[in-house]
Amino acid sequence: MKTEKTTKQEEKTKIVKTLCEDKRCPIHGGLKVRGRIFEGRVTKKFATRLTIELERMIYSRKYERYFKSKIKVHATLPKCMENQISIGDLIQIQECRPLSKIIHFAVIKKIKSVGER
């Protein structure tokens, strides 16, 4: 029994390693994600990172109204997700340790494509 379990686990780890060998991948690599989770649209795509635009509703006490605000956030793009994500997609990002001066988030998953509702 133990040998069967270990072989199955070894096969899974082999498959995972072949999919992505990126150190900055939160799924397959060693990057630990913690903290806040956001959903936003991809506005720009670079080789190793994305620019995501987040919309928020902010309440103004003076005018007693809500208004929309947009924030741009940079996130690291794992090598295993490079082909899946394109500009305009709705993705989910999560906070991680600072990877560079502007990158403090990592892409977790893709929610919707550009054409989907």
C-alpha positions in Angstrom: 0.0 0.0 0.0 2.7 2.5 0.9 4.6 1.9 -2.3 1.5 2.6 -4.4 0.8 5.9 -2.6 4.4 7.0 -2.9 4.5 6.2 -6.6 1.3 8.2 -7.2 2.7 11.1 -5.2 6.0 11.0 -7.2 4.1 11.0 -10.5 2.1 14.0 -9.4 5.2 15.9 -8.4 6.9 15.0 -11.8 3.9 16.3 -13.7 3.8 19.5 -11.6 7.5 20.1 -12.2 7.3 19.6 -15.9 4.4 22.1 -16.1 6.2 25.0 -14.5 9.7 25.5 -13.2 9.2 29.2 -12.3 10.3 30.2 -8.8 7.7 33.0 -8.8 4.8 30.7 -9.5 2.3 30.6 -6.5 0.9 27.3 -7.7 4.0 25.2 -8.7 6.9 27.3 -7.4 8.0 28.5 -4.0 6.2 31.8 -3.9 3.9 32.0 -0.9 0.8 34.2 -1.3 -1.0 35.7 1.7 -3.2 38.7 2.3 -5.8 40.4 0.2 -7.4 39.0 -3.0 -8.5 41.3 -5.9 -10.2 40.8 -9.2 -9.5 43.0 -12.1 -9.1 43.4 -15.9 -5.7 43.1 -17.6 -4.7 46.4 -19.3 -1.1 45.6 -20.2 0.9 42.4 -20.6 4.7 42.2 -20.4 7.0 39.2 -20.4 7.0 38.5 -16.7 4.3 40.8 -15.3 0.8 42.2 -15.9 -0.9 45.6 -15.2 -4.3 45.1 -13.8 -6.9 47.9 -13.4 -9.2 47.6 -10.3 -12.4 49.5 -10.0 -13.7 50.5 -6.5 -16.7 52.4 -5.1 -15.7 55.1 -2.7 -18.2 56.9 -0.4 -17.8 60.7 -0.2 -19.0 62.0 3.2 -19.2 65.6 2.0 -21.5 64.9 -0.9 -23.1 61.8 0.5 -22.6 59.9 -2.8 -20.6 57.0 -4.1 -18.1 57.5 -6.9 -15.9 55.1 -8.9 -12.2 55.0 -8.6 -9.6 53.0 -10.5 -6.3 51.7 -9.3 -3.5 50.2 -11.4 -1.7 47.2 -9.8 1.3 45.2 -11.1 1.4 41.5 -10.7 3.9 38.7 -11.6 2.8 36.4 -14.4 3.9 32.7 -14.0 5.3 30.9 -17.0 2.5 28.3 -16.9 -0.2 31.0 -17.4 1.5 33.1 -20.1 -0.5 31.5 -23.0 -3.8 31.5 -21.1 -4.0 35.2 -20.1 -4.4 38.0 -22.6 -5.3 41.7 -22.5 -8.9 42.3 -21.3 -9.3 39.1 -19.3 -10.7 39.1 -15.8 -8.2 37.6 -13.4 -7.7 37.1 -9.7 -4.5 38.2 -7.9 -3.3 37.8 -4.4 -0.8 39.7 -2.3 2.7 38.2 -1.8 6.1 39.4 -0.6 7.6 42.4 -2.6 9.2 40.9 -5.7 10.4 44.3 -7.0 9.8 48.0 -6.6 6.3 47.8 -8.1 5.3 44.1 -8.0 3.6 43.0 -4.8 1.0 40.7 -6.2 0.8 37.3 -8.0 -1.7 36.0 -10.5 -3.7 33.1 -9.0 -6.2 32.2 -11.7 -8.1 33.4 -14.8 -11.9 34.0 -14.2 -13.2 35.1 -17.6 -11.9 35.7 -21.1 -12.4 38.9 -23.1 -15.5 37.7 -25.0 -17.3 35.9 -22.1 -20.0 37.7 -20.1 
